[in-house]
Amino acid sequence: MNPRVPPAPSSREIITEAVLDVLSTRGADDLSVRKVAAAAGVSVGAVQHHFPTRAALIIGAMDAVTAHFHDRVGAALAGVDSAGERLSVFCEELAALGEAGRRDAIVWTAFASRAGTDPEVRAMHEREWRRTEEAVQMLLSEAYPAADITVNDAGLLLAVLDGIAVARGAEGDGRMPPERGQRLVAAALAPFAARSVS
């Protein structure tokens, strides 16, 4: 019986990984179609076929990071029955505390920065962040059903998680190692637990 061989990555997937590599190792200022082409080992035309502009490169990177995030969360939540544990897993991934966290946080920071000046990126940022806030509110409500969770509770927790992720992306393990991030996530969740029993 032959083991199943995974399909070879498509040219778009190879190019997207190169975008992530350039963004996470050289920064958004150094991102260009030419540098991505060199990193991917393809022609400039091949990159431009999939990502015709610098903004498209950043959007493509963010799409990939979002897909990776959902894949990781889905895998981590497989078989998890506790609502509190589901919330913790989601928070730790969103705060970029896992293995792929730092790379994702760097890409996220570049994407958020671009949203300030690019209407297309801003619209995508708003849409994704709204969905994320809704997911956080749902997870909080499931974990703390007696706490009367509101959208502002979700927004506050999301701001904490985002701040941790930005620190992870900008500084790495220096000021914000994963262990400190985990303690801060636990501290951010503690008031919801207290509200549930008061």
C-alpha positions in Angstrom: 0.0 0.0 0.0 1.5 3.3 -1.1 1.4 6.1 1.5 -0.5 9.2 0.3 1.9 11.8 -1.1 0.8 15.3 -0.5 0.4 17.4 -3.6 3.2 19.7 -4.6 2.6 23.3 -3.7 1.2 25.5 -6.4 3.2 28.4 -7.7 0.9 30.8 -5.8 1.6 28.9 -2.6 5.4 29.0 -3.2 5.2 32.8 -3.9 3.0 33.4 -0.9 5.5 31.7 1.3 8.2 33.8 -0.2 6.1 37.0 0.6 5.8 35.8 4.2 9.5 35.1 4.4 10.5 38.5 3.0 8.0 40.4 5.2 9.0 38.5 8.4 12.8 38.7 7.9 13.3 41.9 6.1 10.2 44.0 6.9 7.5 45.7 5.0 9.8 48.5 3.7 11.9 45.9 1.9 9.0 44.1 0.3 8.9 44.2 -3.4 7.9 42.0 -6.3 11.5 41.6 -7.4 12.6 40.5 -3.9 9.7 38.1 -3.6 10.6 36.6 -7.0 14.2 36.1 -6.0 13.1 34.5 -2.7 10.6 32.2 -4.5 13.0 31.3 -7.3 10.5 32.5 -9.9 10.3 35.3 -12.5 9.0 38.7 -11.7 6.2 38.1 -14.1 5.2 35.0 -12.2 4.9 37.0 -9.0 3.0 39.8 -10.8 0.6 37.3 -12.3 -0.6 36.5 -8.7 0.2 39.7 -6.9 0.4 42.7 -9.3 1.1 45.4 -6.6 2.9 45.8 -3.3 -0.6 46.1 -1.6 -1.6 42.8 -3.2 1.5 41.2 -1.8 0.6 42.4 1.7 -3.1 41.3 1.3 -1.9 37.9 0.0 0.4 37.5 3.0 -2.5 38.4 5.4 -4.8 36.0 3.6 -2.2 33.2 4.2 -1.6 34.2 7.8 -5.4 34.1 8.4 -5.7 30.7 6.8 -2.8 29.4 8.8 -4.4 30.8 12.0 -7.7 29.1 11.3 -5.9 25.8 10.5 -3.9 26.0 13.8 -6.9 26.9 15.9 -9.0 24.1 14.3 -6.2 21.6 14.9 -5.7 22.8 18.5 -9.4 22.7 19.3 -10.0 19.2 17.9 -11.4 17.2 20.8 -11.4 20.1 23.3 -14.7 20.1 25.2 -14.2 22.9 27.7 -15.4 26.3 26.6 -12.7 27.9 28.8 -10.0 25.9 27.1 -11.3 26.8 23.6 -11.2 30.5 24.7 -7.6 30.1 26.0 -6.4 28.4 22.8 -7.9 31.0 20.6 -6.4 33.8 22.8 -3.0 32.4 22.7 -3.0 32.0 19.0 -4.4 35.5 18.5 -1.7 36.9 20.8 1.0 35.2 18.6 2.3 33.0 21.4 2.5 29.8 19.4 5.3 28.4 17.2 4.3 30.5 14.1 3.3 33.4 16.2 6.2 35.8 15.6 6.0 35.5 11.8 2.3 36.0 11.9 2.6 39.0 14.2 5.1 40.7 11.9 2.8 40.2 8.9 -0.2 41.4 10.9 1.6 44.6 11.9 2.6 45.3 8.3 -1.0 44.7 7.2 -2.5 46.9 10.0 0.0 49.7 9.2 -1.0 49.6 5.5 -4.7 49.8 6.5 -4.1 53.3 7.7 -3.4 54.6 4.2 -4.9 52.1 1.8 -8.7 51.9 1.5 -8.7 48.4 0.1 -6.5 47.1 2.9 -8.5 49.1 5.5 -11.8 47.5 4.3 -10.3 44.0 4.6 -8.8 44.9 8.1 -12.2 46.1 9.3 -14.0 43.1 8.0 -11.5 40.6 9.5 -11.3 42.4 12.8 -15.1 42.5 13.1 -15.3 38.8 12.5 -12.6 38.2 15.1 -14.3 40.4 17.6 -17.5 38.4 17.1 -15.6 35.2 17.6 -14.0 36.5 20.8 -17.4 37.6 22.1 -18.9 34.2 21.3 -16.1 32.3 23.0 -16.2 34.6 26.1 -20.0 34.1 26.3 -19.5 30.3 26.1 -16.7 30.3 28.7 -18.4 32.7 31.1 -22.2 32.4 30.5 -23.2 34.3 33.7 -20.9 37.3 33.0 -23.3 39.1 30.6 -20.5 39.5 28.0 -20.9 42.5 25.7 -19.2 43.5 22.4 -17.1 46.0 24.5 -15.8 43.1 26.6 -14.7 41.4 23.4 -13.2 44.6 22.1 -11.2 45.1 25.3 -9.8 41.6 25.3 -9.0 41.8 21.6 -7.1 45.1 22.3 -5.0 43.2 24.9 -4.3 40.3 22.6 -3.5 42.6 19.7 -1.1 44.5 21.9 0.7 41.3 22.9 0.9 40.2 19.3 2.4 43.5 18.1 5.0 43.3 20.9 5.8 39.8 19.8 6.2 40.9 16.2 8.2 44.0 17.0 10.4 42.7 19.8 10.3 38.9 19.7 11.1 37.2 23.0 12.9 40.1 24.6 10.2 41.9 26.5 7.3 39.7 25.5 8.3 36.0 25.7 5.4 33.5 25.3 5.4 32.8 29.1 4.8 36.5 29.9 2.1 36.7 27.2 0.4 33.7 28.7 0.3 35.4 32.1 -1.1 38.6 30.6 -3.8 36.6 28.7 -4.7 34.9 32.0 -4.9 38.3 33.8 -7.1 39.7 31.0 -9.5 36.8 31.4 -9.6 36.8 35.2 -12.2 39.7 35.5 -14.6 37.7 33.4 -14.3 34.7 35.7 -14.9 37.0 38.7 -18.0 38.4 37.1 -19.3 34.9 36.5 -19.3 34.2 40.3 -20.3 37.6 41.7 
